[in-house]
Amino acid sequence: MPKMKTNRGAAKRFKKTATGKYKCGQSHRRHILTKKSTKRKRHLRASEVVADVDTPMVRRMLPYS
């Protein structure tokens, strides 16, 4: 059986944690930043843990992580 391919777009966006969960960066930080408050932009800097519902889809895209 051939090797499964890793989704390269997902590999750049998600990292696996030691507990087996996946973390990712938050959205809404690319453009139109003038109307967003400093506090909101500061909180968007932090990484986020992928929801339990979405974890199987991420795991499917990253079979060897």
C-alpha positions, 0 to 999 in steps of 0.5 A: 500500500502506498504512503498517504500524502500530507496536505501541505497547506495544513502542515503549514497551519497546524502543529501537534501538541504533546497531548495530541491536540492541534494548535493553529494561528487565529484569523482576522489579522491580515488586513483592515486592522485600523478598525480593530482595537489594540486589545483585539489585535493583541489577543489574536496574536496568541495561538488557538487549540483546534476544537474537538469536533474539527480534530479528526479532519485535521488528523486526516490531513496530517497522517504522520504528525 
